[in-house]
Each structure stands twice: as structure tokens, then as C-alpha cells.
């Protein structure tokens, strides 16, 4: 009887330890994912602004960039 109680307690503590470890690792991955998402949004916004400036001041260059990255659309 006492052995069963100790085994249940041991499994409970082991399970809590594994949950803490598992969610701790997922928390770190989630933090990294959010950071990468913010960086990607920032880079996309900067690229869009640069493309807009190039399109206003040099439409020919903007057309060549568009064809280079997205294809000619034929």
C-alpha cells in the first residue's frame, strides 16, 4: 500500500517535471518565432518603402526589378 502511494507520487512529480520542461522549451520557441515574425514584417515594410521610392523616382528601374523578381507575366 505504501509502495503504491510512493509510486503514484513519484509519477506525479516526474510528470510535473516533464510538463515544466516541455512547456519551457515551447515557450522559448514561441519567443523566437514572434521575434522572427517581427523581423520579417519590418524587412517587408522597409522593402516596400524602398520599392515605392524607386518606383516614384526611377520607373524603369522599378519595372526591371519587378520583372526580375516576379517574372514578366507573359
N, C-alpha and C positions, 0 to 999 in steps of 0.2 A: 504494500500500500504506500509506504513512504517512498519507495523507489519510484513508483508511478508518478507521485506528486513532484518529485525532483526532476524526473524526465520531462514532464509537461512544462515545468518552469524553465528547464534548460532549452527546450524547443521554442518557448515563447521569447526568451531573451535572444536566442540565436536568430529568430525571425525578425525581431525588432532591430537587431544589428544589421541584418541583411537589407531590410527596408530603408534604414538610415543610409547605408552605403549606396544602395541603388538610386534613391531619390537625390542624394547628394551629387552623384555623378550626372544624373539627368538635369539637375539644376545648373551645373556648370556648362553642360552642352546647350541648354536653353539660353544661358547668358551669352555664350559665344555666338549662337545663332542670331540673337537680337542685335548684337554688335555688328555682325556681318551684314545683316539686313539694313541697318542704319548706314553703313559704309556704302552699300550698293545703291541706296536711294540718293545719297549725297553725290556719288560719282555720276549717276544718271542725270541728276539735276544740273551739275556742272557741265556735263557733255551737251545737254540740251541748250543751255545758255550759250556755250561756245558755238554750237552749230547755228543758233539763231543770229549771233553776231556775224559769223562768216556769211550766212545767207543774206543778211542786210547789206554788208559791205562788199562782198565778192560772190555774186550769184553763180558765176561759172565754176568757181572752186567748190561751192556747196553742191552743185549738180554732179561734179566729178566724185566728191565724197559719197553722195547718195548712191551713185551707180556702183562705186567700189564696194560699199558695204551691203547694199540691199539688192543689187542686180539692176539690169536695165529695165526690166518689166515688160519685155517684148514677148 
